[in-house]
Amino acid sequence: MRYYEDVPVGETLVFGEHRVGLAETAEFARAYDPRHLPDPGTAYAVGGPAASPWYACAIAAKLVADYAATEPMVGIDFVQHVRALKWHQEVRVGDLLRVEVEILNLLRYPSRDRQKGWALVRLVLISRGPQGFGQWGDDEWEEVESPALSYLTTMGVPRRTEAQQLWTVQEHEALRAADGKVIDAALRRELHLEQADPSTAQNIEVQSATMAAEPPPPAAASPSTTSRGLLKRLFGGE
């Protein structure tokens, strides 16, 4: 079993498998997104009819839930606070879907459950099928893999040792500010507002050393409104 303290930044978890079926995409579209109801009279040169993009989101959520229920890291939890959701291409009937989760950074602000740590992650739903970018070969379309959708979210992992209790406003503000900067930088990179800066993706040991070496900031040095708002939406509370 691995714990929060052992999770390496930059690791990618790969899991899940789901074959897109015609009946389930039609049922989903009929109930929630009739614009994507497949036309049985339409012939498709490559692949099957396109599914609703919200169907793709639902499948990603199901694969995540199935993984969280069986993952050896007991207590792993994905919080579906979706940030920077992007649909990269259509998911079609017959495609094979899986999930890849890249760990971008470990967040330091403790949740209400001090026995759990949180990581900022990028979730990508990968689609394998003959759509989009396939090339001709032996009179057949070659299957290719490409991202169908992606978003940022948080992942909770059990701690080996309970998080230290924060006693002062300065401690709370310092950790909120540090996490807020990490989240802001990740969002900006995901939305292509700035180039990736390796200095913003520090490992937890580097952050811990920095926090230990520097005195807490004065109470007036609060995090930006953007950072505070993001952390509230990610973790809830004041």
C-alpha positions, -999 to 999 in steps of 0.1 A, spaced: 0 0 0 12 35 -8 4 66 12 1 103 5 37 108 16 49 82 -10 29 95 -41 54 108 -67 46 140 -85 45 133 -122 33 98 -119 5 88 -143 -22 62 -132 -38 43 -161 -69 23 -154 -104 13 -166 -118 0 -199 -151 6 -215 -163 -2 -250 -189 24 -263 -221 7 -273 -249 19 -295 -278 10 -272 -263 29 -242 -254 60 -261 -289 61 -276 -304 56 -242 -282 84 -227 -290 108 -256 -327 101 -253 -328 109 -216 -303 137 -214 -290 151 -248 -314 144 -277 -292 163 -301 -269 133 -301 -296 107 -307 -282 84 -334 -300 81 -366 -304 44 -375 -307 52 -412 -273 69 -414 -243 51 -428 -209 59 -413 -178 56 -434 -155 54 -404 -165 44 -369 -200 46 -355 -223 75 -345 -208 101 -322 -219 100 -285 -229 130 -265 -199 147 -249 -217 144 -216 -219 107 -221 -181 107 -223 -180 127 -190 -203 101 -174 -181 72 -185 -150 89 -171 -168 94 -138 -178 57 -138 -143 44 -145 -129 67 -117 -155 53 -93 -148 17 -102 -111 23 -98 -115 41 -64 -135 11 -52 -108 -15 -61 -75 5 -58 -50 -11 -34 -43 24 -19 -73 19 5 -93 51 9 -83 67 -24 -109 92 -34 -115 115 -64 -134 147 -59 -153 156 -90 -147 194 -88 -140 198 -125 -118 226 -136 -107 235 -172 -129 208 -188 -120 204 -225 -135 181 -251 -107 172 -276 -127 150 -300 -159 130 -304 -163 96 -288 -179 72 -312 -198 39 -309 -172 11 -309 -144 32 -293 -125 17 -264 -121 42 -235 -97 43 -206 -86 69 -180 -51 84 -174 -46 105 -142 -14 126 -140 -4 137 -105 5 174 -109 13 184 -74 6 175 -37 -15 201 -19 -5 209 17 -36 225 32 -52 199 54 -88 188 48 -113 183 76 -101 147 76 -65 151 87 -59 114 79 -61 121 42 -39 142 19 -49 158 -14 -32 159 -48 -40 181 -78 -44 159 -108 -52 161 -145 -76 134 -157 -77 125 -194 -102 101 -210 -83 83 -238 -103 70 -268 -91 42 -291 -108 39 -324 -107 46 -361 -121 81 -360 -104 114 -367 -67 108 -373 -66 73 -387 -46 64 -418 -54 40 -446 -37 6 -445 -47 -26 -462 -80 -10 -472 -89 -5 -435 -87 24 -411 -60 20 -385 -71 23 -349 -54 52 -330 -54 65 -295 -61 102 -286 -75 122 -258 -113 126 -259 -116 149 -229 -96 163 -200 -100 183 -168 -83 191 -135 -96 177 -102 -83 166 -68 -74 131 -55 -74 122 -18 -50 95 -5 -46 82 31 -18 97 51 7 75 69 7 100 97 -21 124 106 -16 160 93 -3 184 118 -29 206 135 -28 242 124 -31 266 154 -27 301 140 -44 322 113 -9 328 98 -4 290 93 -38 286 76 -31 316 54 4 305 44 -7 270 34 -38 283 15 -16 308 -4 10 281 -13 -17 257 -26 -35 286 -43 -4 294 -63 0 258 -74 -37 256 -85 -36 289 -103 -5 279 -122 -20 246 -132 -52 262 -144 -33 288 -164 -12 262 -181 -42 240 -188 -60 270 -204 -28 280 -223 -27 314 -206 10 309 -199 39 285 -207 45 257 -182 69 269 -155 87 240 -137 93 261 -106 55 262 -99 53 224 -98 74 218 -66 75 185 -49 61 184 -14 95 180 2 107 213 -14 75 231 -3 79 217 32 115 228 35 106 263 23 77 266 47 99 254 76 127 278 68 105 309 64 86 326 93 48 327 88 36 358 69 18 386 87 -20 382 89 -25 409 62 -7 388 36 -37 368 25 -39 348 -7 -54 363 -38 -91 363 -43 -87 338 -72 -67 314 -50 -90 317 -21 -120 311 -43 -105 280 -60 -96 265 -26 -131 271 -13 -146 254 -42 -121 225 -41 -123 218 -3 -154 237 8 -157 257 40 -146 292 48 
